[in-house]
Structure formats: C-alpha cells, structure tokens
Amino acid sequence: MTLWSLPLINPNTNHIDDDVFDAITMQQHKRFSMWSIQTGQSVIDLLRSARFMCRDNGGNFGVVLEGTLPHCNLYGALLPDGSTHT
C-alpha cells in the first residue's frame, strides 16, 4: 500500500486543489466552520495559517489533516470524524 501526503493548500497556486478538497470529509468542513466562527477569521485564512498537510488514512475513509490546530495553536491532527488530537 502506498501512502501519500499533499499540502492542503497548493503552494504554487495558493488554492486548495480539487482532488484534495474532494477528500475532506463533511465533519472536517464543519470543524473549519466552527473554528472560523470562534476566531472571527475566514476559513481560507485559518487553513493558510494552519499549513495543513493531507495524509492518507491508511486506506480508510477520508484523510488526516496535520498542522497547527487553530483552536489551540498546537501541532496536531484533524481526523476524518472531525475530532482533533495533539
């Protein structure tokens, strides 16, 4: 099994690639919205500052996003079910 890793925001275009966007779960989208409301920042600004890397979830549903979590400013992961850990 080949594991892969891609930046959430493509550094060449400064946008989220469609393939990566399609891999993000609805629960992760909800978490982005919650963080946006809590911090008063736009979702795209949060994602840029988090510098998330999308990582293969071992063949399981969704992707794991690793980077600086906006709600605590610690390095951690946002899992496909919307939960986080550091």
C-alpha positions as CSV (number, residue, x, y, z in Angstrom):
1,M,0.0,0.0,0.0
2,T,1.3,3.4,-1.0
3,L,0.8,6.2,1.5
4,W,0.6,9.8,0.2
5,S,0.9,13.3,1.6
6,L,-0.1,16.6,-0.1
7,P,-0.4,20.1,1.2
8,L,-4.0,21.2,1.7
9,I,-3.2,24.5,0.0
10,N,-1.1,24.1,-3.1
11,P,2.0,26.4,-2.6
12,N,2.2,27.1,-6.4
13,T,-1.4,28.3,-6.7
14,N,-2.2,29.3,-3.1
15,H,-5.6,27.4,-3.5
16,I,-7.0,24.1,-2.5
17,D,-6.7,21.5,-5.3
18,D,-9.9,19.9,-6.3
19,D,-8.6,16.4,-5.6
20,V,-7.6,17.3,-2.1
21,F,-10.9,19.2,-1.5
22,D,-12.9,16.2,-2.5
23,A,-11.1,14.0,0.1
24,I,-12.0,16.2,3.0
25,T,-15.0,14.9,5.0
26,M,-18.1,16.8,5.9
27,Q,-17.1,16.6,9.6
28,Q,-13.8,18.3,8.8
29,H,-15.7,21.0,6.8
30,K,-17.9,21.6,9.9
31,R,-14.8,21.9,12.1
32,F,-13.4,24.6,9.7
33,S,-16.6,26.5,10.0
34,M,-16.6,26.2,13.8
35,W,-13.1,27.5,14.0
36,S,-13.9,30.4,11.7
37,I,-16.8,31.4,13.9
38,Q,-14.7,31.0,17.1
39,T,-11.8,33.0,15.8
40,G,-13.5,35.6,13.6
41,Q,-11.2,34.6,10.7
42,S,-12.2,33.4,7.3
43,V,-11.9,29.7,6.7
44,I,-9.3,30.2,4.0
45,D,-7.2,32.3,6.3
46,L,-7.4,29.6,9.0
47,L,-6.3,27.0,6.6
48,R,-3.4,29.0,5.4
49,S,-2.1,29.7,8.9
50,A,-2.6,26.0,9.9
51,R,-0.5,24.9,7.0
52,F,-2.3,21.5,6.9
53,M,-0.8,18.5,5.2
54,C,-3.3,15.9,3.9
55,R,-2.2,12.4,4.7
56,D,-3.5,9.1,3.6
57,N,-5.7,7.5,6.2
58,G,-4.3,4.0,5.7
59,G,-6.9,3.1,3.1
60,N,-9.7,4.1,5.5
61,F,-12.4,6.7,4.8
62,G,-11.2,10.4,4.5
63,V,-7.8,12.0,5.0
64,V,-6.0,13.1,8.1
65,L,-5.0,16.8,8.2
66,E,-1.8,17.6,10.1
67,G,-0.8,21.1,11.1
68,T,-1.3,23.8,13.6
69,L,-4.8,23.5,15.0
70,P,-6.5,26.9,15.0
71,H,-8.3,26.4,18.3
72,C,-5.2,25.7,20.4
73,N,-2.2,26.7,18.2
74,L,-0.6,23.4,18.8
75,Y,0.7,21.0,16.2
76,G,-1.8,18.1,15.8
77,A,-4.3,16.3,13.6
78,L,-7.8,16.8,12.4
79,L,-9.2,13.3,11.8
80,P,-11.9,12.4,9.3
81,D,-14.6,12.2,12.0
82,G,-13.9,15.9,12.9
83,S,-12.0,15.1,16.2
84,T,-8.6,16.5,16.9
85,H,-5.6,15.4,18.8
86,T,-2.1,16.9,19.5
